[in-house]
Amino acid sequence: MPCKAGRSLRQSCSVVCPVTGSPYGGAPRRLERVHPLPSSRVRLRSWTQGQATGRAPVVLLHGGPGLPDYLGHVAAMIDDLTVVHRYDQRGVGGSPWQGHHTVERHLQDLDDLLDGWGYGRVTLVGHSYGADLAARYCLRHPDRLTGLVLLAGPFVGAWRDSDRSVRQARTTEAQRTRLTELDATQDRTDEQEEELLTLSWFPDHHDQDQALSWASQAARTRRPVNWVMNSQISLERATHSRTASTSWQPRYRPRPC
């Protein structure tokens, strides 16, 4: 569905149609915008690229929680197929915000953005924590989705056992000890923060020959981390997993992934 210029977010903030107007047209390009959500006093930074081809628009949801968006390279892979949106979740990157973070707030932000872009239905692509958000949004608003792609999540069943065994096999005792030390360090330096993230992330890569290099690069660019957001949502998810009857369990340790 093409964007409707002037459609409001919660009926109080107009959003200019991204790319070239309504309907979309012209060569693919990327535009960065800031979307105010007056109902919650937050401004979300987003990027739009691609052009309409008759396919449903795609919205990319990054992981964390507490990381800025890092899915630009994914958007570039598919922007010749349709219009692609991505954004910094509230409290990270270009979407500064102070307050208590909840999954519910993030789901409402996504709903507001879809309204603001004028979309009735979209395809959601979520990675890690973003896969959790995408799956939850699908359960709540199945009528608003034409498709759902989940990458590295959500985490269900007894996933922790295999995750621990993989990490044990891919890390040395010295690396695990150092990670524990860094995790307990208050007021880490930039170098310590980068080392913490690198050690946290490299076991996730299947290609262990490239894992440290890839994780180190990500640790330099996926910054700064909003650790308050990370811990608040991690605690919420942990509480939910203990009290709910579902087997859905959070992956979100005190380290973004």
C-alpha positions, 0 to 999 in steps of 0.5 A: 500500500502506498504511503498516504502523505499527511496521515497522522501518528495518533492523529496529531503528527503528519508524516511526509510520504517517504521516497518520492510521494504517493504512490512511490516511484523513481530510482531506489534511494535512502532517506533518513527521517525523524518521526515524532510520536506525541502520545509518548513524547519520543522521536524515532529515527528511521530510514526508508529506501527502495521503491514500490514494485507491487510487493508489500513494504518491509520493516526491519526490526533490529536486536538488542535490546539496547542497540541502535539499528544495524540492518542497513546491509540487509535493507540494501539486499532487498531494496530492489524488490520493494520499499524497506524501512528500518528505525532506531528503537526508542532509547537508542541511536537517533531515538533518544528517550528517558523512561522505563522501557517495556516490550509493550512500549516497543510494540506500540511504537511499531504500530504507530510507525505503521500508521504514520507510514500509512500502511495497512499491511507489511512484512516484518523481518526481525533479528534477535530481540527484533524477532521477539517483537515481530512475533509478538506483533504478529500474534497481536495484529495478524491482520496487519502482516503479509509476511513474517521473517524471524532471524536468530529468534524468538527463543522457545523451548530448551534453547538454553542447553544448546546455547550453553554447550555451543558457547562452551565449545567455542570459547576458552576458559580464559575468554570466559573468565575475562568476560565475567570480569568485564561484565562485573566492571562498573564504568567500563572504558571504551576499550573494555566495552568493545572487548566485552561485546566482542567476547559476547558476540563472537561465539554466535558466528558459525564461521569461527575463523572470521568470528572474532573479526566480525564480532569486533567490527560489530562491537565498534559500530553497534554503539553506544549500548543502552544498558538500562534499556537492556536490563529493564527488558531482560528483567521483564522477559525473565519475569514473564518466563517464570510466571507464564505457562508458555515455554518461551524464554528470554535470551536477553542476558545483561549483554545485547546479542 
